[in-house]
Amino acid sequence: MAGGMGPGGMRGGFLTEEEKQNAPKVTKELLVRVFSYLKPYAKQMILVLLCIAVSSVFSLYPSILTGKIIDEGLYGRDLQKLVFYILASLAVTLGASLIGVAESYINTWIAQHITFDMRNQMFAHLQKMSQRFFTTNSQGDIITRMTSDIDGVERVITGTFTSILSNSITLVVALVAMFTKSPILALVGMVVVPLFTIPTRKAGKTRWSLTREAQACNDRINGILNETMSVSGQLLVKLFGREKYEYDRYEDSNRQMIALNIKESMAGRWFRVVLTTFTSIGPMLLYLVGGILIMKYDSSLTVGDITVMVALLGRMYGPVNSLLNISVDWTRAMAMFTRIFEYFDMPVEVENAPDAVIPEKKAGGEVTFTHVDFGYDEERQILKDVTFTLKEGDCIAIVGPSGSGKSTVTNLIPRLYDVWSGSVSFDGTDVRKLDLGYLRDNIGMVSQETYLFNGTIRDNLLYAKPDATEEEMIEACKKANIYDFIQSKPEGLDTMVGNRGLKLSGGEKQRISIARVLLKDPALFIFDEATSALDSISEAKIQEAIDPIINSRTSILIAHRLSTILAADEILVVKDGAVVERGKHADLVKAGGVYTELYETQFGKGQTLAEEEKEHKHRRKRQGPRPSIYSEGEDQEIS
């Protein structure tokens, strides 16, 4: 009995101050919603209830049969009855255990299927959330609700709910049996039981306090390990020669953890000493009162009856203590469900219209912004009355100071967010009326921060087109100027890229990203500062890959190179969320506005305007209607 009171049990018995303050209000609606997840498994739940009831009754029978063994078998000197009651006791014990196994299996089956349903429901819901949700909420919090909180549902079903039922049934059956045997001894037992909870709660508070300190210390240790054992963290430690400092920091926290573990362990030892003493009081009182009744008042009580009462009293200790602490478990369970439901109740901002359109004709990629206003939150507007049209087959470059809203413009086209007012149209149809799958299938975006999944190059390419052939992948890699690199690897397309592509250089990741978009074959290409963080050699290879794309497809370039800007059919200059200038490079430089300021700030010591135009015309004559983006010596940046 005492052995069952482990640290986990102590921790479960008390609410922290934060838990008390954030305890949810348990309403009828909340309970209905919680139990709605049990509804599909109603038949299995009925089986669980029957198993719990039968198992609880059966588990008390050995205690009751003990009296028969003593009175009728031993004192009655009846060997046949002695053997019968012993075998009956063993059979009932075995039966209770087998029923308990069945109950545990069915209960676990129900809990696992409910968590399966909730995880799928949560994942599907989060997949529908707009990009705002993922930029506003921390990744850790999202993962915690997907894993720890939903995993907690299983503990609630297999633990809290089952505990309430089994402990209540056990307690009721034990009390009925005790009052049937002797009302006086039953009352004595009931008086003693609450005393048992005093050392339990006292020791529990002590151990809970120590456990909280140990958890805080463990968090510090994990923090040190996360910081110093990561690739970037370990590099920083070595470069600054801080190995000794980090070791001392780790050793200090480790020593504190050891001290707290020892204190917690010893608190448990003292608790068991006190608990053993208190649990002995009840049986001793029953023996004393029972003995007085037998010896002084010629009671009909027998030694077997008193033994049964002592055994039943012992069986009551666990259920009573569990039920006294059940309010804490219940509060935590409701808080956990409330946290899960908070995510389920978050509205889906961007979703398909009921009558979403899927055009029959092939997409051309034409984009029109009409008086668009937008902000990521109500307090700060980002885009203000943005209006422009990108015609099919054309290329637009968007330039402007950092934070002016360039990337925001491109985020609105695939409906990562929806506009506040105005409209964004794709091939003449408002994007809010288009089917989301159709819209996003026809838009390919390459950003500055390339993301690759932890797998092979092939895996990352197939993410764009799962049924792509080997030849299609090779062709896309050639166009992206990455195939020579892939061929140089022994595993070829099956080369592992590492977590977030860490085994590759920035340029290699970016070119694989371009190949992935090419494999998707969208109508509109968006390059969002795709080469701004790369060295000039990597940048050159990527520009060579981008060049034929903007020559043949509708495209938007958030520009950062002079040659890119010269190649665009139109340049949009964005400042403070508004399109303040638009036109060709030469005209904008002469206009003396924002573009001229950007140009003079970053290109003042570079080519003259006449030299730029001469070079630009030379390339157009040599390469056709759309110039090559890359030109040696032109790797300066304009935004």
VEXDREN-2710 file (C-alpha; in Angstrom, 1 decimal):
% VEXDREN-2710
k/r/px/py/pz
1/MET/0.0/0.0/0.0
2/ALA/2.7/2.5/1.0
3/GLY/4.8/1.3/-1.9
4/GLY/2.2/2.7/-4.3
5/MET/2.8/6.3/-3.1
6/GLY/5.7/7.2/-5.4
7/PRO/6.9/10.6/-6.3
8/GLY/4.5/10.8/-9.2
9/GLY/1.6/10.3/-6.7
10/MET/2.8/13.1/-4.5
11/ARG/3.2/15.4/-7.5
12/GLY/-0.3/14.7/-8.5
13/GLY/-1.7/15.7/-5.2
14/PHE/-1.2/19.5/-5.2
15/LEU/-1.8/22.3/-7.6
16/THR/0.8/25.0/-8.2
17/GLU/-0.1/28.6/-7.7
18/GLU/-0.2/29.1/-11.5
19/GLU/-2.5/26.1/-11.8
20/LYS/-4.8/27.5/-9.1
21/GLN/-5.0/30.9/-10.9
22/ASN/-5.6/29.3/-14.3
23/ALA/-8.0/26.6/-13.2
24/PRO/-10.7/26.4/-15.8
25/LYS/-14.4/27.0/-15.1
26/VAL/-16.0/23.6/-15.4
27/THR/-19.3/24.1/-17.3
28/LYS/-21.9/21.7/-18.6
29/GLU/-20.8/22.6/-22.2
30/LEU/-17.2/21.7/-21.4
31/LEU/-18.2/18.4/-19.9
32/VAL/-20.4/17.6/-22.8
33/ARG/-17.6/18.4/-25.2
34/VAL/-15.1/16.3/-23.3
35/PHE/-17.4/13.3/-23.1
36/SER/-18.3/13.6/-26.8
37/TYR/-15.0/12.0/-27.6
38/LEU/-16.1/8.9/-25.7
39/LYS/-19.4/8.7/-27.5
40/PRO/-18.1/6.7/-30.5
41/TYR/-16.7/4.1/-28.1
42/ALA/-19.8/3.8/-25.8
43/LYS/-20.0/0.0/-26.1
44/GLN/-16.4/-0.4/-25.1
45/MET/-16.9/2.0/-22.2
46/ILE/-19.8/-0.1/-20.9
47/LEU/-17.5/-3.1/-21.0
48/VAL/-14.9/-1.2/-19.0
49/LEU/-17.5/-0.2/-16.4
50/LEU/-18.6/-3.8/-16.0
51/CYS/-15.0/-5.0/-15.7
52/ILE/-14.3/-2.4/-13.1
53/ALA/-17.3/-3.2/-11.1
54/VAL/-16.7/-7.0/-11.2
55/SER/-13.0/-6.7/-10.6
56/SER/-13.6/-4.3/-7.6
57/VAL/-16.0/-6.7/-6.0
58/PHE/-13.8/-9.8/-6.7
59/SER/-10.7/-8.1/-5.3
60/LEU/-12.4/-7.7/-1.9
61/TYR/-13.6/-11.3/-1.7
62/PRO/-10.2/-12.8/-0.6
63/SER/-10.4/-10.4/2.5
64/ILE/-13.9/-11.7/3.3
65/LEU/-12.9/-15.3/2.7
66/THR/-10.0/-14.9/5.2
67/GLY/-12.6/-14.8/8.0
68/LYS/-14.1/-18.1/6.7
69/ILE/-10.7/-19.7/6.6
70/ILE/-10.0/-18.7/10.2
71/ASP/-13.4/-19.4/11.8
72/GLU/-14.6/-22.4/9.8
73/GLY/-11.4/-23.9/8.6
74/LEU/-8.8/-23.4/11.3
75/TYR/-11.0/-22.9/14.5
76/GLY/-13.6/-25.3/13.2
77/ARG/-10.9/-27.9/12.4
78/ASP/-12.7/-28.6/9.1
79/LEU/-10.0/-29.5/6.5
80/GLN/-12.5/-29.7/3.6
81/LYS/-13.8/-26.2/4.3
82/LEU/-10.2/-24.9/4.8
83/VAL/-9.1/-26.2/1.4
84/PHE/-12.4/-25.0/-0.3
85/TYR/-12.0/-21.4/1.0
86/ILE/-8.3/-21.3/0.2
87/LEU/-9.0/-22.5/-3.4
88/ALA/-12.0/-20.1/-3.6
89/SER/-9.8/-17.2/-2.5
90/LEU/-7.1/-18.1/-5.1
91/ALA/-9.8/-18.4/-7.8
92/VAL/-11.4/-15.1/-7.0
93/THR/-7.9/-13.4/-6.9
94/LEU/-7.0/-14.9/-10.3
95/GLY/-10.4/-13.9/-11.7
96/ALA/-10.1/-10.4/-10.5
97/SER/-6.6/-10.2/-12.0
98/LEU/-7.8/-11.5/-15.4
99/ILE/-10.7/-9.2/-15.4
100/GLY/-8.4/-6.4/-14.5
101/VAL/-6.2/-7.3/-17.5
102/ALA/-9.2/-7.2/-19.8
103/GLU/-10.3/-3.9/-18.4
104/SER/-6.9/-2.4/-18.8
105/TYR/-6.7/-3.6/-22.4
106/ILE/-10.1/-2.2/-23.4
107/ASN/-9.4/1.0/-21.5
108/THR/-6.1/1.5/-23.2
109/TRP/-7.6/0.7/-26.6
110/ILE/-10.3/3.4/-26.0
111/ALA/-7.7/5.9/-24.8
112/GLN/-5.4/5.3/-27.8
113/HIS/-8.2/5.6/-30.3
114/ILE/-9.4/8.8/-28.7
115/THR/-5.9/10.3/-28.8
116/PHE/-5.6/9.1/-32.4
117/ASP/-8.8/10.9/-33.3
118/MET/-7.8/14.1/-31.5
119/ARG/-4.3/14.1/-33.1
120/ASN/-5.7/13.7/-36.5
121/GLN/-8.4/16.4/-35.8
122/MET/-5.7/18.8/-34.5
123/PHE/-3.3/18.2/-37.3
124/ALA/-6.0/18.7/-39.9
125/HIS/-7.2/21.9/-38.2
126/LEU/-3.6/23.3/-37.9
127/GLN/-3.0/22.6/-41.5
128/LYS/-5.8/24.9/-42.4
129/MET/-4.5/27.8/-40.2
130/SER/-3.1/30.9/-42.0
131/GLN/0.5/31.8/-41.8
132/ARG/-0.4/34.3/-39.1
133/PHE/-1.1/31.5/-36.7
134/PHE/2.4/30.0/-37.1
135/THR/4.2/33.4/-36.9
136/THR/2.2/34.4/-33.8
137/ASN/2.3/31.2/-31.8
138/SER/5.6/29.6/-30.7
139/GLN/6.6/26.4/-32.3
140/GLY/7.2/24.8/-28.9
141/ASP/3.6/25.6/-27.8
142/ILE/2.1/24.2/-31.0
143/ILE/4.1/21.0/-30.6
144/THR/3.3/20.7/-26.9
145/ARG/-0.4/20.8/-27.6
146/MET/-0.1/18.3/-30.4
147/THR/2.0/15.9/-28.2
148/SER/2.0/16.4/-24.4
149/ASP/-1.5/17.8/-24.0
150/ILE/-3.1/15.2/-26.3
151/ASP/-1.0/12.4/-24.7
152/GLY/-2.4/13.6/-21.4
153/VAL/-5.9/12.6/-22.7
154/GLU/-4.8/8.9/-22.5
155/ARG/-3.7/9.4/-18.9
156/VAL/-7.0/11.0/-18.0
157/ILE/-9.0/8.2/-19.5
158/THR/-6.8/5.3/-18.2
159/GLY/-6.1/7.1/-14.9
160/THR/-8.4/9.8/-13.7
161/PHE/-11.7/8.5/-15.0
162/THR/-10.9/4.9/-14.2
163/SER/-9.6/5.8/-10.8
164/ILE/-12.8/7.6/-9.8
165/LEU/-14.9/4.6/-10.8
166/SER/-12.8/1.8/-9.4
167/ASN/-12.0/3.6/-6.1
168/SER/-15.6/4.6/-5.6
169/ILE/-16.9/1.1/-6.2
170/THR/-14.1/-0.5/-4.0
171/LEU/-14.9/2.0/-1.2
172/VAL/-18.7/1.4/-1.3
173/VAL/-18.3/-2.4/-1.4
174/ALA/-15.8/-2.4/1.4
175/LEU/-18.1/-0.1/3.6
176/VAL/-21.1/-2.3/2.9
177/ALA/-19.1/-5.5/3.8
178/MET/-17.8/-3.8/7.0
179/PHE/-21.2/-2.6/8.2
180/THR/-22.7/-6.0/7.5
181/LYS/-20.1/-7.6/9.7
182/SER/-20.0/-5.1/12.6
183/PRO/-21.5/-1.6/12.5
184/ILE/-19.4/-0.6/15.6
185/LEU/-16.1/-1.7/14.1
186/ALA/-17.0/-0.1/10.8
187/LEU/-17.5/3.2/12.6
188/VAL/-14.2/2.8/14.3
189/GLY/-12.6/2.2/11.0
190/MET/-14.2/5.2/9.4
191/VAL/-12.9/7.4/12.2
192/VAL/-9.3/6.1/11.6
193/VAL/-9.2/6.4/7.8
194/PRO/-9.1/10.3/7.7
195/LEU/-6.1/10.2/10.1
196/PHE/-4.2/8.3/7.4
197/THR/-4.4/11.2/5.0
198/ILE/-2.6/13.6/7.4
199/PRO/1.0/12.3/6.8
200/THR/0.2/11.6/3.2
201/ARG/-0.7/15.3/2.5
202/LYS/2.1/16.7/4.7
203/ALA/4.8/14.5/3.0
204/GLY/3.2/15.2/-0.3
205/LYS/3.6/19.0/0.0
206/THR/7.3/18.5/1.0
207/ARG/8.0/16.2/-1.9
208/TRP/6.0/18.4/-4.3
209/SER/8.1/21.4/-3.3
210/LEU/11.3/19.5/-3.8
211/THR/10.1/18.1/-7.1
212/ARG/9.3/21.5/-8.4
213/GLU/12.8/22.7/-7.5
214/ALA/14.3/19.6/-9.2
215/GLN/12.3/20.3/-12.3
216/ALA/13.5/23.9/-12.4
217/CYS/17.0/22.6/-12.0
218/ASN/16.5/20.0/-14.7
219/ASP/15.2/22.7/-17.0
220/ARG/18.4/24.7/-16.5
221/ILE/20.5/21.6/-17.3
222/ASN/18.5/20.9/-20.5
223/GLY/18.9/24.6/-21.4
224/ILE/22.7/24.3/-21.1
225/LEU/22.7/21.1/-23.1
226/ASN/20.5/22.6/-25.8
227/GLU/22.6/25.7/-26.1
228/THR/26.1/24.1/-26.0
229/MET/25.5/20.7/-27.7
230/SER/23.9/22.2/-30.9
231/VAL/26.0/22.7/-34.0
232/SER/25.9/26.5/-33.7
233/GLY/26.2/26.6/-30.0
234/GLN/29.3/24.3/-29.9
235/LEU/30.9/26.3/-32.6
236/LEU/30.4/29.5/-30.6
237/VAL/31.8/27.8/-27.4
238/LYS/35.0/26.8/-29.3
239/LEU/35.5/30.1/-31.1
240/PHE/35.3/32.0/-27.8
241/GLY/37.2/29.5/-25.7
242/ARG/34.3/29.1/-23.2
243/GLU/34.6/25.3/-22.6
244/LYS/35.7/25.8/-18.9
245/TYR/32.9/28.3/-18.3
246/GLU/30.2/26.0/-19.8
247/TYR/31.6/23.0/-17.8
248/ASP/31.4/24.9/-14.6
249/ARG/27.9/26.1/-15.3
250/TYR/26.8/22.5/-16.1
251/GLU/28.6/21.1/-13.0
252/ASP/27.0/23.6/-10.7
253/SER/23.5/22.8/-11.9
254/ASN/24.3/19.0/-11.9
255/ARG/25.4/19.3/-8.2
256/GLN/22.2/21.1/-7.3
257/MET/20.1/18.4/-9.0
258/ILE/21.9/15.6/-7.1
259/ALA/21.3/17.4/-3.7
260/LEU/17.6/17.8/-4.5
261/ASN/17.3/14.2/-5.6
262/ILE/18.8/13.1/-2.3
263/LYS/16.5/15.3/-0.3
264/GLU/13.4/14.0/-2.2
265/SER/14.5/10.4/-1.7
266/MET/15.0/10.9/2.1
267/ALA/11.7/12.8/2.4
268/GLY/10.1/9.7/0.9
269/ARG/11.8/7.5/3.4
270/TRP/10.6/9.5/6.4
271/PHE/7.2/9.6/4.8
272/ARG/7.1/5.8/4.7
273/VAL/8.1/5.6/8.4
274/VAL/5.3/7.9/9.4
275/LEU/2.8/6.2/7.0
276/THR/3.6/2.8/8.4
277/THR/3.0/4.0/11.9
278/PHE/-0.3/5.6/11.0
279/THR/-1.5/2.7/9.0
280/SER/-0.8/0.4/12.0
281/ILE/-3.1/2.5/14.3
282/GLY/-6.3/1.4/12.4
283/PRO/-5.8/-2.3/12.7
284/MET/-4.6/-2.0/16.3
285/LEU/-7.8/-0.1/17.2
286/LEU/-9.9/-2.7/15.5
287/TYR/-8.2/-5.5/17.4
288/LEU/-8.6/-3.6/20.7
289/VAL/-12.3/-2.7/20.2
290/GLY/-13.0/-6.1/18.7
291/GLY/-11.3/-7.8/21.6
292/ILE/-13.2/-5.8/24.1
293/LEU/-16.5/-6.7/22.4
294/ILE/-15.7/-10.4/22.3
295/MET/-14.3/-10.6/25.9
296/LYS/-16.5/-8.1/27.8
297/TYR/-19.8/-8.1/26.1
298/ASP/-20.1/-11.7/24.9
299/SER/-20.3/-10.4/21.3
300/SER/-21.1/-12.7/18.5
301/LEU/-18.0/-11.4/16.8
302/THR/-15.4/-14.0/15.9
303/VAL/-11.6/-13.7/15.4
304/GLY/-12.2/-14.2/11.7
305/ASP/-14.7/-11.3/11.6
306/ILE/-12.1/-9.0/13.2
307/THR/-9.5/-10.2/10.7
308/VAL/-11.9/-9.5/7.8
309/MET/-12.5/-6.0/9.2
310/VAL/-8.8/-5.3/9.4
311/ALA/-8.3/-6.5/5.8
312/LEU/-11.2/-4.4/4.5
313/LEU/-9.9/-1.4/6.4
314/GLY/-6.5/-1.8/4.7
315/ARG/-8.2/-2.0/1.3
316/MET/-10.0/1.4/2.0
317/TYR/-6.8/3.4/2.6
318/GLY/-5.8/3.7/-1.1
319/PRO/-9.3/4.5/-2.5
320/VAL/-9.9/7.1/0.2
321/ASN/-6.6/8.9/-0.4
322/SER/-7.1/8.8/-4.2
323/LEU/-10.6/10.2/-3.9
324/LEU/-9.5/13.0/-1.6
325/ASN/-6.9/14.1/-4.2
326/ILE/-9.1/13.5/-7.2
327/SER/-10.1/17.1/-7.4
328/VAL/-6.6/18.0/-8.3
329/ASP/-6.4/15.4/-11.0
330/TRP/-9.8/16.6/-12.3
331/THR/-8.7/20.2/-12.4
332/ARG/-5.6/19.3/-14.3
333/ALA/-7.6/17.2/-16.7
334/MET/-10.1/19.9/-17.4
335/ALA/-7.2/22.5/-17.8
336/MET/-5.6/20.2/-20.4
337/PHE/-8.9/19.7/-22.3
338/THR/-9.4/23.5/-22.2
339/ARG/-5.9/24.1/-23.7
340/ILE/-6.7/21.6/-26.5
341/PHE/-10.1/23.1/-27.2
342/GLU/-8.5/26.6/-27.4
343/TYR/-6.7/25.5/-30.5
344/PHE/-9.7/23.7/-32.0
345/ASP/-11.7/26.9/-31.5
346/MET/-9.3/29.2/-33.3
347/PRO/-11.0/30.3/-36.5
348/VAL/-9.6/29.3/-39.9
349/GLU/-8.8/32.7/-41.5
350/VAL/-8.0/31.5/-44.9
351/GLU/-10.2/28.7/-46.3
352/ASN/-11.9/27.7/-49.5
353/ALA/-15.0/29.5/-50.5
354/PRO/-18.1/27.2/-50.6
355/ASP/-18.3/27.8/-54.4
356/ALA/-14.5/27.9/-55.0
357/VAL/-13.6/28.0/-58.7
358/ILE/-11.2/25.8/-60.6
359/PRO/-10.7/27.4/-64.0
360/GLU/-10.6/25.0/-67.0
361/LYS/-8.0/26.8/-69.0
362/LYS/-4.4/26.6/-68.2
363/ALA/-3.1/29.3/-65.8
364/GLY/-1.0/32.1/-67.2
365/GLY/0.1/33.7/-63.9
366/GLU/-1.3/37.2/-64.5
367/VAL/-1.6/39.0/-61.2
368/THR/-3.6/42.2/-60.4
369/PHE/-3.5/44.1/-57.1
370/THR/-6.4/46.6/-56.8
371/HIS/-6.3/49.1/-53.9
372/VAL/-4.9/46.5/-51.4
373/ASP/-4.7/47.4/-47.7
374/PHE/-3.2/44.8/-45.4
375/GLY/-1.5/44.4/-42.0
376/TYR/-0.4/41.4/-39.9
377/ASP/-2.2/42.8/-36.9
378/GLU/-4.8/45.5/-36.3
379/GLU/-2.3/47.9/-34.7
380/ARG/0.0/48.2/-37.7
381/GLN/-0.9/48.5/-41.4
382/ILE/1.8/47.2/-43.8
383/LEU/0.4/47.8/-47.3
384/LYS/-1.5/50.9/-48.2
385/ASP/-3.6/51.2/-51.4
386/VAL/-1.3/48.9/-53.5
387/THR/-2.4/48.7/-57.1
388/PHE/-0.5/47.1/-60.0
389/THR/-0.8/44.5/-62.8
390/LEU/1.6/41.8/-63.8
391/LYS/0.7/40.6/-67.3
392/GLU/1.2/37.0/-68.4
393/GLY/4.8/36.3/-69.5
394/ASP/6.1/39.5/-67.9
395/CYS/8.5/40.1/-65.1
396/ILE/8.1/42.6/-62.3
397/ALA/10.9/43.6/-59.9
398/ILE/9.9/45.0/-56.5
399/VAL/12.5/47.1/-54.6
400/GLY/12.5/49.2/-51.5
401/PRO/14.0/49.7/-48.1
402/SER/13.9/46.8/-45.6
403/GLY/10.5/46.5/-43.9
404/SER/8.7/48.4/-46.6
405/GLY/6.3/45.4/-47.4
406/LYS/8.0/43.8/-50.4
407/SER/7.6/40.2/-49.2
408/THR/4.2/41.0/-47.9
409/VAL/3.0/41.7/-51.4
410/THR/4.1/38.2/-52.6
411/ASN/2.6/36.5/-49.5
412/LEU/-0.9/37.7/-50.5
413/ILE/-0.9/36.1/-53.9
414/PRO/-1.0/32.4/-52.7
415/ARG/-3.3/33.5/-49.9
416/LEU/-0.9/32.9/-47.0
417/TYR/-2.9/35.8/-45.7
418/ASP/-6.1/37.6/-46.9
419/VAL/-6.2/41.3/-47.6
420/TRP/-8.0/43.8/-45.3
421/SER/-9.6/45.6/-48.3
422/GLY/-9.2/45.7/-52.0
423/SER/-8.5/42.5/-54.0
424/VAL/-5.7/40.3/-55.4
425/SER/-6.6/38.6/-58.6
426/PHE/-5.0/35.7/-60.4
427/ASP/-5.7/35.4/-64.1
428/GLY/-8.6/37.8/-63.6
429/THR/-10.3/36.0/-60.7
430/ASP/-10.2/37.1/-57.1
431/VAL/-7.9/34.7/-55.2
432/ARG/-10.5/34.4/-52.5
433/LYS/-12.9/32.8/-55.0
434/LEU/-10.3/30.4/-56.5
435/ASP/-9.8/26.9/-55.1
436/LEU/-6.8/27.1/-52.8
437/GLY/-5.3/23.9/-54.2
438/TYR/-5.5/25.2/-57.7
439/LEU/-4.1/28.6/-56.7
440/ARG/-1.1/27.3/-54.8
441/ASP/-0.4/24.6/-57.4
442/ASN/0.1/27.4/-60.0
443/ILE/2.5/29.5/-57.8
444/GLY/6.1/28.6/-57.2
445/MET/8.1/30.5/-54.5
446/VAL/11.8/30.5/-53.8
447/SER/12.7/32.5/-50.7
448/GLN/15.9/33.6/-49.1
449/GLU/15.4/31.1/-46.2
450/THR/15.3/27.8/-48.0
451/TYR/13.8/24.9/-46.1
452/LEU/14.7/21.3/-46.9
453/PHE/13.2/18.3/-45.1
454/ASN/15.6/15.9/-43.4
455/GLY/15.8/13.3/-46.1
456/THR/17.4/12.8/-49.5
457/ILE/17.6/15.2/-52.4
458/ARG/15.1/12.9/-54.1
459/ASP/12.7/13.1/-51.2
460/ASN/12.8/16.9/-51.3
461/LEU/12.2/17.1/-55.0
462/LEU/9.3/14.6/-54.9
463/TYR/7.6/16.8/-52.4
464/ALA/6.7/19.1/-55.3
465/LYS/5.6/16.3/-57.6
466/PRO/5.3/12.8/-55.9
467/ASP/4.8/11.0/-59.3
468/ALA/7.8/12.7/-61.0
469/THR/10.0/10.4/-63.1
470/GLU/13.8/10.1/-62.8
471/GLU/14.2/12.0/-66.1
472/GLU/11.9/14.8/-64.9
473/MET/14.0/15.3/-61.7
474/ILE/17.2/15.2/-63.6
475/GLU/15.9/17.8/-66.1
476/ALA/14.8/20.1/-63.3
477/CYS/18.2/19.8/-61.6
478/LYS/20.0/20.6/-64.8
479/LYS/17.8/23.7/-65.3
480/ALA/18.5/24.7/-61.6
481/ASN/22.3/24.3/-62.2
482/ILE/22.6/21.7/-59.5
483/TYR/22.9/18.4/-61.4
484/ASP/26.7/18.5/-61.7
485/PHE/26.9/18.7/-57.9
486/ILE/24.4/15.8/-57.5
487/GLN/26.4/13.7/-60.0
488/SER/29.6/14.3/-58.0
489/LYS/28.0/12.6/-55.0
490/PRO/28.3/8.8/-54.7
491/GLU/24.6/8.5/-53.7
492/GLY/23.4/11.0/-56.4
493/LEU/19.8/11.9/-55.9
494/ASP/19.7/9.7/-52.8
495/THR/22.3/12.0/-51.0
496/MET/21.1/12.9/-47.5
497/VAL/20.7/16.7/-47.0
498/GLY/20.6/16.6/-43.2
499/ASN/18.3/18.5/-40.8
500/ARG/17.1/21.6/-42.6
501/GLY/19.7/20.8/-45.3
502/LEU/22.6/21.5/-43.0
503/LYS/24.9/19.1/-44.9
504/LEU/24.7/21.4/-48.0
505/SER/25.9/24.9/-48.6
506/GLY/23.5/27.8/-48.9
507/GLY/23.9/27.9/-52.7
508/GLU/23.3/24.1/-53.0
509/LYS/20.2/24.3/-50.9
510/GLN/18.9/27.2/-52.9
511/ARG/19.4/25.5/-56.2
512/ILE/17.7/22.3/-55.0
513/SER/14.8/24.6/-53.9
514/ILE/14.7/26.1/-57.5
515/ALA/14.7/22.6/-58.9
516/ARG/11.9/21.6/-56.6
517/VAL/9.8/24.6/-57.9
518/LEU/10.7/23.8/-61.5
519/LEU/9.4/20.3/-61.0
520/LYS/6.2/21.8/-59.7
521/ASP/5.9/23.7/-63.0
522/PRO/3.8/26.6/-61.8
523/ALA/2.4/29.4/-63.9
524/LEU/3.9/32.1/-61.7
525/PHE/7.4/32.2/-60.3
526/ILE/8.2/34.3/-57.2
527/PHE/11.8/34.9/-56.2
528/ASP/12.0/36.5/-52.8
529/GLU/15.6/37.7/-52.4
530/ALA/16.7/34.2/-53.4
531/THR/20.4/35.0/-53.5
532/SER/20.9/37.9/-51.0
533/ALA/22.7/35.7/-48.4
534/LEU/25.0/33.9/-50.7
535/ASP/28.6/34.3/-51.9
536/SER/29.2/35.7/-55.4
537/ILE/30.0/32.2/-56.9
538/SER/26.9/30.6/-55.6
539/GLU/24.9/33.6/-56.5
540/ALA/26.2/33.4/-60.1
541/LYS/25.1/29.8/-60.4
542/ILE/21.6/30.6/-59.1
543/GLN/21.2/33.6/-61.3
544/GLU/22.1/31.4/-64.3
545/ALA/19.3/29.1/-63.2
546/ILE/16.8/31.9/-62.7
547/ASP/17.6/33.6/-66.0
548/PRO/15.7/31.2/-68.4
549/ILE/12.8/31.1/-66.0
550/ILE/12.1/34.8/-66.1
551/ASN/12.7/34.7/-69.9
552/SER/9.8/32.2/-70.3
553/ARG/7.5/32.5/-67.4
554/THR/5.4/35.1/-65.5
555/SER/7.6/36.1/-62.6
556/ILE/8.0/38.4/-59.6
557/LEU/11.5/39.3/-58.3
558/ILE/12.1/40.9/-55.0
559/ALA/15.2/42.4/-56.5
560/HIS/18.6/42.9/-54.9
561/ARG/20.9/43.0/-57.9
562/LEU/21.3/45.7/-60.6
563/SER/21.2/43.2/-63.4
564/THR/17.9/41.7/-62.1
565/ILE/16.3/45.1/-62.0
566/LEU/17.5/45.8/-65.6
567/ALA/15.9/42.6/-66.8
568/ALA/12.4/43.3/-65.4
569/ASP/9.7/44.6/-67.6
570/GLU/8.7/47.0/-64.8
571/ILE/10.1/48.0/-61.4
572/LEU/7.9/48.8/-58.5
573/VAL/9.4/50.9/-55.7
574/VAL/7.8/50.3/-52.4
575/LYS/8.2/52.5/-49.3
576/ASP/6.2/52.4/-46.1
577/GLY/3.8/49.9/-47.7
578/ALA/2.9/52.0/-50.7
579/VAL/4.0/51.8/-54.3
580/VAL/5.6/55.2/-54.6
581/GLU/7.3/54.8/-58.0
582/ARG/7.1/52.5/-61.0
583/GLY/8.8/52.3/-64.4
584/LYS/12.1/51.3/-66.1
585/HIS/15.4/51.5/-64.4
586/ALA/16.8/54.4/-66.4
587/ASP/13.6/56.5/-66.0
588/LEU/13.5/55.8/-62.2
589/VAL/17.1/56.8/-61.7
590/LYS/16.5/60.1/-63.5
591/ALA/13.3/60.8/-61.6
592/GLY/15.2/61.8/-58.5
593/GLY/12.9/59.9/-56.0
594/VAL/13.2/56.9/-53.7
595/TYR/14.7/54.7/-56.3
596/THR/17.4/57.3/-57.1
597/GLU/18.2/57.5/-53.4
598/LEU/18.5/53.7/-53.1
599/TYR/20.6/53.6/-56.3
600/GLU/23.0/56.4/-55.2
601/THR/23.4/55.0/-51.7
602/GLN/24.4/51.5/-52.9
603/PHE/25.7/52.1/-56.4
604/GLY/27.2/55.6/-56.2
605/LYS/30.7/54.3/-56.8
606/GLY/29.7/51.8/-59.5
607/GLN/28.9/52.1/-63.1
608/THR/27.6/55.3/-64.6
609/LEU/24.0/55.2/-65.9
610/ALA/25.3/55.5/-69.5
611/GLU/27.6/52.5/-69.0
612/GLU/24.7/50.5/-67.4
613/GLU/22.5/51.2/-70.4
614/LYS/25.2/50.4/-72.9
615/GLU/25.9/47.0/-71.2
616/HIS/22.2/46.3/-70.9
617/LYS/21.6/46.9/-74.6
618/HIS/24.7/44.8/-75.5
619/ARG/23.3/41.9/-73.5
620/ARG/19.8/42.2/-75.0
621/LYS/21.3/42.1/-78.5
622/ARG/23.4/39.1/-77.6
623/GLN/20.9/37.1/-75.6
624/GLY/17.5/38.0/-77.0
625/PRO/14.5/40.0/-75.7
626/ARG/15.2/39.2/-72.0
627/PRO/18.8/39.8/-70.8
628/SER/20.8/37.4/-68.7
629/ILE/20.4/38.2/-65.1
630/TYR/24.0/37.5/-64.3
631/SER/26.8/39.7/-65.5
632/GLU/30.2/39.7/-64.0
633/GLY/31.0/42.6/-61.8
634/GLU/27.3/43.4/-61.1
635/ASP/26.8/41.7/-57.7
636/GLN/26.0/44.9/-55.9
637/GLU/22.7/45.1/-54.0
638/ILE/19.9/47.6/-54.2
639/SER/17.6/46.3/-51.4
END
